[in-house]
Amino acid sequence: MALMAQDREIVERYLKPPEDRILDDRLIQGIQLTRFWFGVSIAMLVEVPQAGARDIPLSDWLVNWLASGVVRLLAAPFLLLVTVPLVVAAFIAVVNSADRQRMVGRLRGPSIAVGMFLGHWLLLVATAIGPFWLGHRTSVLVGGLTFLAGLPLLLRAIGFVSMSVPCIARYMFRTMEVHQALPAMLTVVLSWELLLVGELFPVHVVDNGYDGPLWLSLGGALATTAVAAWEIGRLRARHGIRLRTLPSA
């Protein structure tokens, strides 16, 4: 429990924006908390009718359905590692030139968040796979001793990566420090990326010979886009935050 508390503290320290960067709007905070999970849930729910759409054993469909959800959750942070720099760079390139320098000056927090996640993920891979590779190249004893020596680092990396997912889903690597609308925009891009990944690389743990139609898979991405559009609209209507400019305060 103490280790989990330490992991949670580290995650919040580096992946959560400072309190003064979190907009004081309960409704928007609620949307930020559920925006990503709402999209994933809708994407899963729209696949439920497929269970009776064909002559598919329910157990086979259930295994593939659960695996699809797990793949979405696991893929999201790593897709964001590529998506965040590209979207943020494109966003800064098209904003009002008078505010561009201010936005660039706010990149430190998001850069730290991305670096911390990437560093812990690489640490997880190195401490999990490295000993097996070393044992194969040398001896089982060397690999086993290396694994035991790196076990504390492995546990820390697993704890950080697993606990970072809710924080990343809400704050999108602290990009709201650059502009309050960026997490919503990133969630939209991510939802369509996950849709594309699902169509290009469908998850079939059990081969049942059935792929759902593309239109059925659009539900999650469309729902996420609608929620994000509402959030961006509220930012403008209630707080005067426009996409291409920064408020003076």
C-alpha positions as CSV (number, residue, x, y, z in Angstrom):
1,M,0.0,0.0,0.0
2,A,2.8,2.4,0.8
3,L,4.4,1.7,-2.6
4,M,1.0,2.4,-4.3
5,A,0.7,5.7,-2.4
6,Q,4.2,6.7,-3.5
7,D,3.4,5.9,-7.1
8,R,0.2,7.9,-7.0
9,E,2.0,10.8,-5.5
10,I,4.7,10.7,-8.2
11,V,2.0,10.5,-10.9
12,E,0.1,13.5,-9.6
13,R,3.2,15.5,-9.1
14,Y,4.4,15.2,-12.7
15,L,1.2,14.4,-14.7
16,K,-1.4,16.6,-13.0
17,P,-1.3,20.4,-13.8
18,P,-0.9,22.8,-10.9
19,E,-4.2,23.7,-9.2
20,D,-4.1,27.3,-10.6
21,R,-4.1,25.8,-14.2
22,I,-7.2,23.7,-13.6
23,L,-10.3,25.8,-14.5
24,D,-12.6,26.6,-11.7
25,D,-15.7,25.2,-13.4
26,R,-17.3,22.1,-11.8
27,L,-19.2,21.1,-14.9
28,I,-16.1,21.3,-17.2
29,Q,-14.1,19.4,-14.5
30,G,-16.7,16.7,-14.6
31,I,-16.5,16.5,-18.4
32,Q,-12.7,16.4,-18.2
33,L,-12.9,13.5,-15.8
34,T,-15.3,11.4,-17.9
35,R,-14.6,12.6,-21.5
36,F,-12.1,9.8,-22.5
37,W,-13.9,7.1,-20.5
38,F,-17.3,8.1,-22.0
39,G,-15.9,7.7,-25.5
40,V,-14.4,4.3,-24.7
41,S,-17.6,3.2,-23.1
42,I,-19.7,4.2,-26.0
43,A,-17.3,2.4,-28.4
44,M,-17.8,-0.7,-26.3
45,L,-21.6,-0.4,-26.0
46,V,-22.2,0.0,-29.7
47,E,-20.5,-3.4,-30.2
48,V,-22.9,-5.2,-27.9
49,P,-25.6,-5.7,-30.6
50,Q,-23.1,-7.8,-32.5
51,A,-23.6,-10.5,-30.0
52,G,-26.9,-11.4,-31.6
53,A,-26.2,-10.2,-35.1
54,R,-24.6,-13.5,-36.3
55,D,-24.5,-17.0,-35.2
56,I,-21.6,-16.5,-32.9
57,P,-21.0,-18.3,-29.6
58,L,-21.5,-15.8,-26.8
59,S,-18.3,-16.9,-25.1
60,D,-16.3,-16.2,-28.3
61,W,-17.9,-12.8,-28.7
62,L,-17.4,-11.9,-25.1
63,V,-13.6,-12.7,-25.2
64,N,-13.1,-10.6,-28.3
65,W,-15.2,-7.8,-26.9
66,L,-13.3,-7.6,-23.6
67,A,-9.9,-7.9,-25.5
68,S,-10.9,-5.0,-27.7
69,G,-11.6,-2.8,-24.7
70,V,-8.3,-3.7,-23.1
71,V,-6.4,-3.0,-26.3
72,R,-8.0,0.5,-26.5
73,L,-7.0,1.3,-23.0
74,L,-3.4,0.1,-23.4
75,A,-2.9,1.7,-26.8
76,A,-4.2,5.2,-25.8
77,P,-1.2,6.4,-23.8
78,F,1.3,5.3,-26.4
79,L,-0.7,6.8,-29.3
80,L,-0.8,10.1,-27.3
81,L,3.0,10.0,-27.0
82,V,3.0,10.6,-30.8
83,T,-0.2,12.6,-31.0
84,V,0.5,15.2,-28.3
85,P,3.7,16.7,-29.9
86,L,2.1,16.8,-33.3
87,V,-1.2,18.3,-32.3
88,V,0.4,20.8,-29.9
89,A,2.9,21.9,-32.6
90,A,0.1,22.3,-35.2
91,F,-2.1,24.2,-32.7
92,I,0.7,26.6,-31.7
93,A,1.5,27.1,-35.4
94,V,-2.1,28.4,-36.2
95,V,-2.8,30.4,-33.1
96,N,-2.7,34.2,-33.0
97,S,0.9,35.2,-33.4
98,A,0.6,37.6,-30.4
99,D,0.0,34.6,-28.1
100,R,2.3,32.1,-29.7
101,Q,5.3,32.9,-27.6
102,R,3.2,32.7,-24.4
103,M,2.1,29.2,-25.4
104,V,5.6,28.1,-26.2
105,G,6.7,29.3,-22.8
106,R,4.1,27.0,-21.2
107,L,5.5,23.8,-22.8
108,R,7.7,22.9,-19.8
109,G,4.9,21.1,-17.8
110,P,3.6,19.0,-20.7
111,S,7.2,18.1,-21.7
112,I,7.9,16.9,-18.2
113,A,4.7,14.8,-18.2
114,V,5.5,13.2,-21.5
115,G,9.1,12.6,-20.5
116,M,8.2,11.0,-17.2
117,F,5.7,8.6,-18.8
118,L,8.1,7.6,-21.6
119,G,10.9,7.2,-19.1
120,H,8.9,4.9,-16.8
121,W,7.6,2.9,-19.8
122,L,11.1,2.4,-21.1
123,L,12.2,1.4,-17.6
124,L,9.4,-1.1,-17.5
125,V,10.4,-2.7,-20.8
126,A,14.1,-2.7,-19.8
127,T,13.6,-4.3,-16.4
128,A,11.0,-6.8,-17.7
129,I,12.6,-8.0,-20.9
130,G,16.3,-7.1,-20.2
131,P,17.0,-10.0,-17.7
132,F,15.5,-12.6,-20.1
133,W,17.6,-11.3,-23.0
134,L,20.7,-11.3,-20.7
135,G,19.9,-14.7,-19.5
136,H,19.6,-16.0,-23.0
137,R,23.0,-14.4,-24.0
138,T,24.8,-15.6,-20.9
139,S,23.2,-17.9,-18.4
140,V,19.9,-18.4,-16.5
141,L,21.7,-17.5,-13.2
142,V,22.8,-14.2,-14.5
143,G,19.4,-13.4,-15.9
144,G,17.7,-14.4,-12.7
145,L,20.0,-12.3,-10.5
146,T,19.5,-9.3,-12.9
147,F,15.8,-9.7,-12.7
148,L,15.8,-9.8,-8.9
149,A,18.1,-6.8,-8.7
150,G,15.9,-4.8,-11.0
151,L,12.6,-5.9,-9.4
152,P,12.1,-2.8,-7.3
153,L,12.5,-0.7,-10.5
154,L,10.1,-2.9,-12.4
155,L,7.5,-2.6,-9.6
156,R,7.9,1.2,-9.6
157,A,7.6,1.4,-13.4
158,I,4.5,-0.8,-13.4
159,G,2.9,1.3,-10.6
160,F,3.6,4.6,-12.4
161,V,2.4,3.5,-15.8
162,S,-0.8,1.8,-14.6
163,M,-1.7,4.7,-12.3
164,S,-0.9,7.3,-15.0
165,V,-3.7,6.2,-17.3
166,P,-6.6,8.0,-15.4
167,C,-4.4,11.2,-15.1
168,I,-3.5,11.1,-18.7
169,A,-7.1,10.5,-19.8
170,R,-8.2,13.6,-17.9
171,Y,-5.3,16.1,-18.4
172,M,-3.7,14.7,-21.6
173,F,-0.2,15.2,-20.4
174,R,-0.9,18.6,-18.8
175,T,-1.6,20.2,-22.2
176,M,-4.2,22.4,-20.6
177,E,-1.3,24.4,-19.3
178,V,-0.7,25.5,-22.9
179,H,-4.4,26.1,-23.7
180,Q,-7.5,24.9,-21.9
181,A,-9.0,23.5,-25.1
182,L,-6.1,21.2,-25.9
183,P,-7.1,18.2,-23.8
184,A,-10.5,18.1,-25.5
185,M,-9.0,18.4,-29.0
186,L,-6.5,15.7,-28.2
187,T,-9.3,13.4,-26.9
188,V,-11.0,13.8,-30.3
189,V,-7.9,13.0,-32.3
190,L,-7.2,10.0,-30.0
191,S,-10.8,8.7,-30.4
192,W,-10.5,8.7,-34.2
193,E,-7.0,7.1,-34.0
194,L,-8.4,4.3,-31.9
195,L,-11.2,3.8,-34.4
196,L,-8.6,3.6,-37.2
197,V,-6.4,1.2,-35.2
198,G,-9.5,-1.0,-34.5
199,E,-10.4,-1.1,-38.2
200,L,-6.9,-1.8,-39.4
201,F,-5.9,-4.2,-36.6
202,P,-9.1,-5.9,-35.3
203,V,-8.7,-7.9,-32.1
204,H,-9.6,-11.5,-32.6
205,V,-8.5,-13.6,-29.6
206,V,-11.0,-16.2,-30.8
207,D,-11.6,-16.3,-34.6
208,N,-15.3,-16.1,-35.1
209,G,-15.2,-15.0,-38.8
210,Y,-17.2,-11.9,-38.2
211,D,-16.2,-8.2,-38.4
212,G,-18.6,-5.5,-37.4
213,P,-19.5,-2.9,-40.0
214,L,-17.5,0.4,-40.0
215,W,-20.6,2.6,-39.3
216,L,-21.2,0.7,-36.0
217,S,-17.7,1.5,-34.8
218,L,-18.2,5.2,-35.3
219,G,-20.2,5.6,-32.1
220,G,-17.3,6.1,-29.7
221,A,-15.5,8.6,-31.9
222,L,-18.7,10.6,-32.7
223,A,-19.7,10.7,-29.0
224,T,-16.3,11.9,-27.9
225,T,-16.3,14.6,-30.6
226,A,-19.7,15.8,-29.5
227,V,-18.7,16.0,-25.8
228,A,-15.4,17.8,-26.7
229,A,-17.2,20.2,-28.9
230,W,-19.6,21.1,-26.1
231,E,-16.7,21.6,-23.7
232,I,-14.9,23.9,-26.2
233,G,-18.2,25.8,-26.6
234,R,-18.6,26.2,-22.9
235,L,-15.0,27.4,-22.5
236,R,-15.8,30.2,-25.0
237,A,-19.3,31.1,-23.8
238,R,-18.7,31.0,-20.0
239,H,-15.0,31.9,-19.7
240,G,-14.1,33.8,-22.9
241,I,-11.5,31.2,-23.9
242,R,-11.2,31.1,-27.7
243,L,-9.2,28.5,-29.7
244,R,-6.7,30.8,-31.3
245,T,-6.0,33.2,-28.4
246,L,-5.2,33.2,-24.8
247,P,-7.0,35.2,-22.1
248,S,-5.1,38.0,-20.6
249,A,-5.3,36.4,-17.2
